[in-house]
Amino acid sequence: QPRDEDEPQFIENGQALSAGRGAYWIKEGWRLFAAQPVMWWVCLLIVFGISVVTQIVPVLGPVVSAFLSPILWAGLLLGAHGVRQGERLTVSDTFAGFRTAPGTLVGLTLVQFALVVAVVAVVMVLFWSQFSAAMTGALGSSGPSEFLASLGLALLVLALLLTPVMAACYFAVALVAVGGQGVFAALRMSFWGCMKNVLPFLIYFVLIAAAAFVATVPLGLGWLLLVPVIVTSTYAAYRDVFYADEA
């Protein structure tokens, strides 16, 4: 789709930012949420309701939910994009993902699922002998400690292999829905955008974790503020990393 003359330059693969930008993402996310807090709650309630209903459907429910999730997530990110552009958030924004590249979003979900399955398969192959021995009781007297050591190593390898997959997925929905990218271009750009900004992400996730702790204390009521800010700050991070006007 042609780029608007007033639209700032899109930076393929993103740009490296200072560590402090992680805090800026939360600040900007709060600004986008505070512009229309009630409507954000309404949109998130709709998404939550759809997720619950699809999950309780036997057999097909979880599958449908898996494919709906990125489309609904895209709608929220498009809503944040509209608010940043000075538009009003509406209920219809919740379903904007169905109007914006739904086929690409479904394709993205399939590729992401395949990547996770591939990582899990690699770990299972690498540690199959230890797991098999544990299940058949063939570990001998040192069995429990040996198995726990193998399990710990397997989890470490799993985390290391999943990290690049998570980086490739983090901005992918935003790059498809807002940026108009294809599946593999979105995954590639998301990966490099995250890899270039390890320090800002470290700051961001530390602050979000601290906020989550605080949000849980007053009967969990703080999550009414934190959840929408996580959505809007994710959009803010995407905008900051991939557009020249934010840096």
Phi and psi restraints in degrees (value plus and minus 20) as a CYANA .aco file:
   2 PRO   PHI     -84.5   -44.5
   2 PRO   PSI     125.1   165.1
   3 ARG   PHI    -104.6   -64.6
   3 ARG   PSI     116.6   156.6
   4 ASP   PHI     -84.0   -44.0
   4 ASP   PSI     124.0   164.0
   5 GLU   PHI     -78.8   -38.8
   5 GLU   PSI     -54.5   -14.5
   6 ASP   PHI    -106.8   -66.8
   6 ASP   PSI     -27.8    12.2
   7 GLU   PHI     -92.4   -52.4
   7 GLU   PSI     109.4   149.4
   8 PRO   PHI     -85.1   -45.1
   8 PRO   PSI     144.2   184.2
   9 GLN   PHI     -82.7   -42.7
   9 GLN   PSI     109.4   149.4
  10 PHE   PHI    -105.1   -65.1
  10 PHE   PSI     111.3   151.3
  11 ILE   PHI    -124.2   -84.2
  11 ILE   PSI      86.7   126.7
  12 GLU   PHI     -82.2   -42.2
  12 GLU   PSI     115.0   155.0
  13 ASN   PHI      49.2    89.2
  13 ASN   PSI     -16.0    24.0
  14 GLY   PHI      56.8    96.8
  14 GLY   PSI     154.6   194.6
  15 GLN   PHI    -145.0  -105.0
  15 GLN   PSI     131.9   171.9
  16 ALA   PHI     -99.9   -59.9
  16 ALA   PSI     112.5   152.5
  17 LEU   PHI    -139.4   -99.4
  17 LEU   PSI     144.0   184.0
  18 SER   PHI     -92.5   -52.5
  18 SER   PSI     137.3   177.3
  19 ALA   PHI     -77.4   -37.4
  19 ALA   PSI     -55.8   -15.8
  20 GLY   PHI     -84.6   -44.6
  20 GLY   PSI     -35.5     4.5
  21 ARG   PHI     -86.0   -46.0
  21 ARG   PSI     -41.7    -1.7
  22 GLY   PHI     -80.6   -40.6
  22 GLY   PSI     -57.9   -17.9
  23 ALA   PHI     -91.5   -51.5
  23 ALA   PSI     -54.5   -14.5
  24 TYR   PHI     -82.7   -42.7
  24 TYR   PSI     -58.0   -18.0
  25 TRP   PHI     -78.2   -38.2
  25 TRP   PSI     -61.0   -21.0
  26 ILE   PHI     -88.5   -48.5
  26 ILE   PSI     -61.9   -21.9
  27 LYS   PHI     -81.1   -41.1
  27 LYS   PSI     -64.5   -24.5
  28 GLU   PHI     -88.9   -48.9
  28 GLU   PSI     -57.5   -17.5
  29 GLY   PHI     -80.9   -40.9
  29 GLY   PSI     -61.0   -21.0
  30 TRP   PHI     -82.9   -42.9
  30 TRP   PSI     -60.7   -20.7
  31 ARG   PHI     -81.9   -41.9
  31 ARG   PSI     -63.3   -23.3
  32 LEU   PHI     -87.0   -47.0
  32 LEU   PSI     -57.0   -17.0
  33 PHE   PHI     -90.1   -50.1
  33 PHE   PSI     -64.9   -24.9
  34 ALA   PHI     -85.7   -45.7
  34 ALA   PSI     -38.2     1.8
  35 ALA   PHI     -84.9   -44.9
  35 ALA   PSI     -54.6   -14.6
  36 GLN   PHI    -170.7  -130.7
  36 GLN   PSI      47.4    87.4
  37 PRO   PHI     -81.0   -41.0
  37 PRO   PSI     -62.5   -22.5
  38 VAL   PHI     -82.9   -42.9
  38 VAL   PSI     -62.7   -22.7
  39 MET   PHI     -88.2   -48.2
  39 MET   PSI     -54.0   -14.0
  40 TRP   PHI     -82.6   -42.6
  40 TRP   PSI     -61.9   -21.9
  41 TRP   PHI     -83.1   -43.1
  41 TRP   PSI     -59.8   -19.8
  42 VAL   PHI     -82.0   -42.0
  42 VAL   PSI     -67.8   -27.8
  43 CYS   PHI     -82.6   -42.6
  43 CYS   PSI     -62.3   -22.3
  44 LEU   PHI     -89.1   -49.1
  44 LEU   PSI     -54.2   -14.2
  45 LEU   PHI     -84.2   -44.2
  45 LEU   PSI     -59.3   -19.3
  46 ILE   PHI     -83.6   -43.6
  46 ILE   PSI     -66.1   -26.1
  47 VAL   PHI     -81.2   -41.2
  47 VAL   PSI     -64.1   -24.1
  48 PHE   PHI     -82.2   -42.2
  48 PHE   PSI     -63.5   -23.5
  49 GLY   PHI     -81.8   -41.8
  49 GLY   PSI     -63.9   -23.9
  50 ILE   PHI     -82.5   -42.5
  50 ILE   PSI     -61.8   -21.8
  51 SER   PHI     -82.7   -42.7
  51 SER   PSI     -63.5   -23.5
  52 VAL   PHI     -84.4   -44.4
  52 VAL   PSI     -66.0   -26.0
  53 VAL   PHI     -82.1   -42.1
  53 VAL   PSI     -65.1   -25.1
  54 THR   PHI     -88.4   -48.4
  54 THR   PSI     -53.6   -13.6
  55 GLN   PHI     -87.3   -47.3
  55 GLN   PSI     -51.8   -11.8
  56 ILE   PHI    -104.2   -64.2
  56 ILE   PSI     -26.6    13.4
  57 VAL   PHI     -92.6   -52.6
  57 VAL   PSI     105.8   145.8
  58 PRO   PHI     -80.2   -40.2
  58 PRO   PSI     122.5   162.5
  59 VAL   PHI      45.1    85.1
  59 VAL   PSI     -88.2   -48.2
  60 LEU   PHI     -99.6   -59.6
  60 LEU   PSI     -38.4     1.6
  61 GLY   PHI     -73.6   -33.6
  61 GLY   PSI     -74.3   -34.3
  62 PRO   PHI     -81.4   -41.4
  62 PRO   PSI     -53.8   -13.8
  63 VAL   PHI     -87.7   -47.7
  63 VAL   PSI     -67.0   -27.0
  64 VAL   PHI     -80.3   -40.3
  64 VAL   PSI     -62.6   -22.6
  65 SER   PHI     -81.4   -41.4
  65 SER   PSI     -59.6   -19.6
  66 ALA   PHI     -82.4   -42.4
  66 ALA   PSI     -56.5   -16.5
  67 PHE   PHI    -104.3   -64.3
  67 PHE   PSI     -46.0    -6.0
  68 LEU   PHI     -96.3   -56.3
  68 LEU   PSI     -52.9   -12.9
  69 SER   PHI     -74.6   -34.6
  69 SER   PSI     -70.8   -30.8
  70 PRO   PHI     -86.5   -46.5
  70 PRO   PSI     -49.1    -9.1
  71 ILE   PHI     -90.8   -50.8
  71 ILE   PSI     -61.7   -21.7
  72 LEU   PHI     -88.9   -48.9
  72 LEU   PSI     -58.6   -18.6
  73 TRP   PHI     -81.5   -41.5
  73 TRP   PSI     -60.8   -20.8
  74 ALA   PHI     -80.7   -40.7
  74 ALA   PSI     -59.8   -19.8
  75 GLY   PHI     -81.3   -41.3
  75 GLY   PSI     -61.9   -21.9
  76 LEU   PHI     -85.1   -45.1
  76 LEU   PSI     -61.2   -21.2
  77 LEU   PHI     -87.4   -47.4
  77 LEU   PSI     -58.2   -18.2
  78 LEU   PHI     -85.7   -45.7
  78 LEU   PSI     -55.2   -15.2
  79 GLY   PHI     -82.7   -42.7
  79 GLY   PSI     -64.0   -24.0
  80 ALA   PHI     -82.7   -42.7
  80 ALA   PSI     -58.4   -18.4
  81 HIS   PHI     -82.1   -42.1
  81 HIS   PSI     -63.3   -23.3
  82 GLY   PHI     -84.0   -44.0
  82 GLY   PSI     -61.7   -21.7
  83 VAL   PHI     -82.1   -42.1
  83 VAL   PSI     -61.0   -21.0
  84 ARG   PHI     -83.2   -43.2
  84 ARG   PSI     -51.6   -11.6
  85 GLN   PHI    -101.7   -61.7
  85 GLN   PSI     -18.9    21.1
  86 GLY   PHI      73.0   113.0
  86 GLY   PSI     -10.6    29.4
  87 GLU   PHI    -109.1   -69.1
  87 GLU   PSI     143.7   183.7
  88 ARG   PHI    -109.4   -69.4
  88 ARG   PSI     114.8   154.8
  89 LEU   PHI     -93.7   -53.7
  89 LEU   PSI     114.8   154.8
  90 THR   PHI    -151.8  -111.8
  90 THR   PSI     147.6   187.6
  91 VAL   PHI     -79.6   -39.6
  91 VAL   PSI     -55.5   -15.5
  92 SER   PHI     -83.2   -43.2
  92 SER   PSI     -43.7    -3.7
  93 ASP   PHI     -83.7   -43.7
  93 ASP   PSI     -47.3    -7.3
  94 THR   PHI     -78.7   -38.7
  94 THR   PSI     -51.7   -11.7
  95 PHE   PHI    -124.8   -84.8
  95 PHE   PSI      -5.8    34.2
  96 ALA   PHI     -83.3   -43.3
  96 ALA   PSI     -45.9    -5.9
  97 GLY   PHI     -83.7   -43.7
  97 GLY   PSI     -47.4    -7.4
  98 PHE   PHI     -92.1   -52.1
  98 PHE   PSI     -40.2    -0.2
  99 ARG   PHI    -118.4   -78.4
  99 ARG   PSI     -30.6     9.4
 100 THR   PHI    -143.2  -103.2
 100 THR   PSI      80.6   120.6
 101 ALA   PHI      30.8    70.8
 101 ALA   PSI      29.7    69.7
 102 PRO   PHI     -82.1   -42.1
 102 PRO   PSI     -56.2   -16.2
 103 GLY   PHI     -83.8   -43.8
 103 GLY   PSI     -60.8   -20.8
 104 THR   PHI     -86.2   -46.2
 104 THR   PSI     -58.1   -18.1
 105 LEU   PHI     -86.1   -46.1
 105 LEU   PSI     -57.8   -17.8
 106 VAL   PHI     -86.0   -46.0
 106 VAL   PSI     -63.4   -23.4
 107 GLY   PHI     -80.4   -40.4
 107 GLY   PSI     -59.2   -19.2
 108 LEU   PHI     -81.9   -41.9
 108 LEU   PSI     -61.7   -21.7
 109 THR   PHI     -81.6   -41.6
 109 THR   PSI     -62.6   -22.6
 110 LEU   PHI     -82.8   -42.8
 110 LEU   PSI     -63.8   -23.8
 111 VAL   PHI     -87.0   -47.0
 111 VAL   PSI     -62.6   -22.6
 112 GLN   PHI     -81.0   -41.0
 112 GLN   PSI     -63.0   -23.0
 113 PHE   PHI     -82.1   -42.1
 113 PHE   PSI     -62.4   -22.4
 114 ALA   PHI     -82.9   -42.9
 114 ALA   PSI     -58.8   -18.8
 115 LEU   PHI     -84.5   -44.5
 115 LEU   PSI     -63.8   -23.8
 116 VAL   PHI     -85.0   -45.0
 116 VAL   PSI     -63.6   -23.6
 117 VAL   PHI     -81.1   -41.1
 117 VAL   PSI     -60.9   -20.9
 118 ALA   PHI     -82.9   -42.9
 118 ALA   PSI     -61.8   -21.8
 119 VAL   PHI     -84.0   -44.0
 119 VAL   PSI     -67.0   -27.0
 120 VAL   PHI     -82.0   -42.0
 120 VAL   PSI     -59.3   -19.3
 121 ALA   PHI     -83.2   -43.2
 121 ALA   PSI     -61.7   -21.7
 122 VAL   PHI     -81.4   -41.4
 122 VAL   PSI     -64.5   -24.5
 123 VAL   PHI     -84.3   -44.3
 123 VAL   PSI     -61.2   -21.2
 124 MET   PHI     -83.8   -43.8
 124 MET   PSI     -59.8   -19.8
 125 VAL   PHI     -86.0   -46.0
 125 VAL   PSI     -63.6   -23.6
 126 LEU   PHI     -83.9   -43.9
 126 LEU   PSI     -54.7   -14.7
 127 PHE   PHI    -136.1   -96.1
 127 PHE   PSI      -2.5    37.5
 128 TRP   PHI     -83.3   -43.3
 128 TRP   PSI     -59.0   -19.0
 129 SER   PHI     -82.4   -42.4
 129 SER   PSI     -61.1   -21.1
 130 GLN   PHI     -86.9   -46.9
 130 GLN   PSI     -64.7   -24.7
 131 PHE   PHI     -84.4   -44.4
 131 PHE   PSI     -61.2   -21.2
 132 SER   PHI     -84.2   -44.2
 132 SER   PSI     -61.9   -21.9
 133 ALA   PHI     -84.6   -44.6
 133 ALA   PSI     -58.4   -18.4
 134 ALA   PHI     -85.2   -45.2
 134 ALA   PSI     -60.2   -20.2
 135 MET   PHI     -91.2   -51.2
 135 MET   PSI     -49.3    -9.3
 136 THR   PHI    -115.2   -75.2
 136 THR   PSI     -20.6    19.4
 137 GLY   PHI      52.3    92.3
 137 GLY   PSI       7.8    47.8
 138 ALA   PHI    -119.1   -79.1
 138 ALA   PSI      -4.1    35.9
 139 LEU   PHI    -102.5   -62.5
 139 LEU   PSI     -35.5     4.5
 140 GLY   PHI      60.6   100.6
 140 GLY   PSI    -183.0  -143.0
 141 SER   PHI     -85.0   -45.0
 141 SER   PSI     -50.5   -10.5
 142 SER   PHI    -109.1   -69.1
 142 SER   PSI      -7.5    32.5
 143 GLY   PHI     -71.3   -31.3
 143 GLY   PSI     -79.9   -39.9
 144 PRO   PHI     -76.9   -36.9
 144 PRO   PSI     -67.2   -27.2
 145 SER   PHI     -87.5   -47.5
 145 SER   PSI     -59.4   -19.4
 146 GLU   PHI     -85.2   -45.2
 146 GLU   PSI     -61.3   -21.3
 147 PHE   PHI     -85.1   -45.1
 147 PHE   PSI     -63.3   -23.3
 148 LEU   PHI     -82.9   -42.9
 148 LEU   PSI     -58.3   -18.3
 149 ALA   PHI     -84.2   -44.2
 149 ALA   PSI     -63.4   -23.4
 150 SER   PHI     -85.1   -45.1
 150 SER   PSI     -60.6   -20.6
 151 LEU   PHI     -82.7   -42.7
 151 LEU   PSI     -63.8   -23.8
 152 GLY   PHI     -80.7   -40.7
 152 GLY   PSI     -63.4   -23.4
 153 LEU   PHI     -85.3   -45.3
 153 LEU   PSI     -59.5   -19.5
 154 ALA   PHI     -82.3   -42.3
 154 ALA   PSI     -62.7   -22.7
 155 LEU   PHI     -85.5   -45.5
 155 LEU   PSI     -56.7   -16.7
 156 LEU   PHI     -84.8   -44.8
 156 LEU   PSI     -66.2   -26.2
 157 VAL   PHI     -82.9   -42.9
 157 VAL   PSI     -60.4   -20.4
 158 LEU   PHI     -80.1   -40.1
 158 LEU   PSI     -65.6   -25.6
 159 ALA   PHI     -83.3   -43.3
 159 ALA   PSI     -61.9   -21.9
 160 LEU   PHI     -84.7   -44.7
 160 LEU   PSI     -59.2   -19.2
 161 LEU   PHI     -95.7   -55.7
 161 LEU   PSI     -51.9   -11.9
 162 LEU   PHI     -96.3   -56.3
 162 LEU   PSI     -43.0    -3.0
 163 THR   PHI     -77.6   -37.6
 163 THR   PSI     -70.8   -30.8
 164 PRO   PHI     -84.3   -44.3
 164 PRO   PSI     -51.1   -11.1
 165 VAL   PHI     -85.7   -45.7
 165 VAL   PSI     -63.8   -23.8
 166 MET   PHI     -83.9   -43.9
 166 MET   PSI     -58.0   -18.0
 167 ALA   PHI     -83.5   -43.5
 167 ALA   PSI     -60.1   -20.1
 168 ALA   PHI     -88.7   -48.7
 168 ALA   PSI     -45.7    -5.7
 169 CYS   PHI    -112.6   -72.6
 169 CYS   PSI     -42.7    -2.7
 170 TYR   PHI     -78.0   -38.0
 170 TYR   PSI     -70.2   -30.2
 171 PHE   PHI    -117.5   -77.5
 171 PHE   PSI     -19.9    20.1
 172 ALA   PHI     -80.4   -40.4
 172 ALA   PSI     -64.0   -24.0
 173 VAL   PHI     -83.7   -43.7
 173 VAL   PSI     -63.1   -23.1
 174 ALA   PHI     -83.4   -43.4
 174 ALA   PSI     -59.7   -19.7
 175 LEU   PHI     -86.7   -46.7
 175 LEU   PSI     -51.6   -11.6
 176 VAL   PHI     -97.4   -57.4
 176 VAL   PSI     -72.5   -32.5
 177 ALA   PHI     -93.9   -53.9
 177 ALA   PSI     -66.1   -26.1
 178 VAL   PHI    -112.8   -72.8
 178 VAL   PSI     -60.4   -20.4
 179 GLY   PHI    -108.0   -68.0
 179 GLY   PSI     -31.2     8.8
 180 GLY   PHI      51.5    91.5
 180 GLY   PSI       4.2    44.2
 181 GLN   PHI    -107.5   -67.5
 181 GLN   PSI     140.6   180.6
 182 GLY   PHI    -100.9   -60.9
 182 GLY   PSI     156.3   196.3
 183 VAL   PHI     -79.0   -39.0
 183 VAL   PSI     -76.6   -36.6
 184 PHE   PHI     -94.5   -54.5
 184 PHE   PSI     -51.8   -11.8
 185 ALA   PHI     -84.7   -44.7
 185 ALA   PSI     -60.8   -20.8
 186 ALA   PHI     -84.5   -44.5
 186 ALA   PSI     -62.9   -22.9
 187 LEU   PHI     -84.0   -44.0
 187 LEU   PSI     -62.9   -22.9
 188 ARG   PHI     -84.9   -44.9
 188 ARG   PSI     -67.6   -27.6
 189 MET   PHI     -84.9   -44.9
 189 MET   PSI     -59.6   -19.6
 190 SER   PHI     -82.3   -42.3
 190 SER   PSI     -63.0   -23.0
 191 PHE   PHI     -78.7   -38.7
 191 PHE   PSI     -71.0   -31.0
 192 TRP   PHI     -89.5   -49.5
 192 TRP   PSI     -55.1   -15.1
 193 GLY   PHI     -81.6   -41.6
 193 GLY   PSI     -58.2   -18.2
 194 CYS   PHI     -94.6   -54.6
 194 CYS   PSI     -63.0   -23.0
 195 MET   PHI     -82.9   -42.9
 195 MET   PSI     -51.0   -11.0
 196 LYS   PHI     -97.3   -57.3
 196 LYS   PSI     -30.3     9.7
 197 ASN   PHI    -151.7  -111.7
 197 ASN   PSI      25.2    65.2
 198 VAL   PHI     -81.4   -41.4
 198 VAL   PSI     -64.8   -24.8
 199 LEU   PHI     -86.5   -46.5
 199 LEU   PSI     -67.3   -27.3
 200 PRO   PHI     -77.7   -37.7
 200 PRO   PSI     -58.5   -18.5
 201 PHE   PHI     -87.4   -47.4
 201 PHE   PSI     -56.6   -16.6
 202 LEU   PHI     -80.7   -40.7
 202 LEU   PSI     -67.2   -27.2
 203 ILE   PHI     -81.2   -41.2
 203 ILE   PSI     -65.0   -25.0
 204 TYR   PHI     -79.6   -39.6
 204 TYR   PSI     -69.5   -29.5
 205 PHE   PHI     -91.7   -51.7
 205 PHE   PSI     -51.6   -11.6
 206 VAL   PHI     -83.9   -43.9
 206 VAL   PSI     -64.6   -24.6
 207 LEU   PHI     -86.2   -46.2
 207 LEU   PSI     -59.7   -19.7
 208 ILE   PHI     -85.3   -45.3
 208 ILE   PSI     -60.2   -20.2
 209 ALA   PHI     -83.4   -43.4
 209 ALA   PSI     -62.1   -22.1
 210 ALA   PHI     -84.3   -44.3
 210 ALA   PSI     -61.9   -21.9
 211 ALA   PHI     -84.3   -44.3
 211 ALA   PSI     -56.2   -16.2
 212 ALA   PHI     -84.7   -44.7
 212 ALA   PSI     -59.0   -19.0
 213 PHE   PHI     -83.5   -43.5
 213 PHE   PSI     -66.6   -26.6
 214 VAL   PHI     -84.5   -44.5
 214 VAL   PSI     -60.4   -20.4
 215 ALA   PHI     -84.4   -44.4
 215 ALA   PSI     -47.4    -7.4
 216 THR   PHI     -98.9   -58.9
 216 THR   PSI     -46.3    -6.3
 217 VAL   PHI     -80.9   -40.9
 217 VAL   PSI     -73.3   -33.3
 218 PRO   PHI    -101.4   -61.4
 218 PRO   PSI      48.2    88.2
 219 LEU   PHI      39.6    79.6
 219 LEU   PSI       3.0    43.0
 220 GLY   PHI      56.1    96.1
 220 GLY   PSI     -13.0    27.0
 221 LEU   PHI     -86.8   -46.8
 221 LEU   PSI     -45.0    -5.0
 222 GLY   PHI     -83.2   -43.2
 222 GLY   PSI     -40.3    -0.3
 223 TRP   PHI     -87.1   -47.1
 223 TRP   PSI     -40.5    -0.5
 224 LEU   PHI     -83.2   -43.2
 224 LEU   PSI     -45.5    -5.5
 225 LEU   PHI    -114.6   -74.6
 225 LEU   PSI     -58.5   -18.5
 226 LEU   PHI     -91.1   -51.1
 226 LEU   PSI     -62.1   -22.1
 227 VAL   PHI     -78.8   -38.8
 227 VAL   PSI     -71.9   -31.9
 228 PRO   PHI     -83.4   -43.4
 228 PRO   PSI     -52.0   -12.0
 229 VAL   PHI     -89.6   -49.6
 229 VAL   PSI     -52.8   -12.8
 230 ILE   PHI     -81.8   -41.8
 230 ILE   PSI     -61.9   -21.9
 231 VAL   PHI     -82.5   -42.5
 231 VAL   PSI     -73.3   -33.3
 232 THR   PHI     -90.3   -50.3
 232 THR   PSI     -51.7   -11.7
 233 SER   PHI     -93.1   -53.1
 233 SER   PSI     -48.4    -8.4
 234 THR   PHI     -84.1   -44.1
 234 THR   PSI     -62.4   -22.4
 235 TYR   PHI     -83.8   -43.8
 235 TYR   PSI     -62.2   -22.2
 236 ALA   PHI     -80.1   -40.1
 236 ALA   PSI     -59.8   -19.8
 237 ALA   PHI     -84.8   -44.8
 237 ALA   PSI     -64.2   -24.2
 238 TYR   PHI     -77.7   -37.7
 238 TYR   PSI     -67.5   -27.5
 239 ARG   PHI     -82.7   -42.7
 239 ARG   PSI     -61.5   -21.5
 240 ASP   PHI     -87.2   -47.2
 240 ASP   PSI     -60.4   -20.4
 241 VAL   PHI     -96.3   -56.3
 241 VAL   PSI     -56.3   -16.3
 242 PHE   PHI    -127.1   -87.1
 242 PHE   PSI     -20.9    19.1
 243 TYR   PHI    -147.0  -107.0
 243 TYR   PSI     117.8   157.8
 244 ALA   PHI     -90.4   -50.4
 244 ALA   PSI     -42.2    -2.2
 245 ASP   PHI     -93.8   -53.8
 245 ASP   PSI     -34.4     5.6
 246 GLU   PHI    -113.6   -73.6
 246 GLU   PSI     -45.1    -5.1
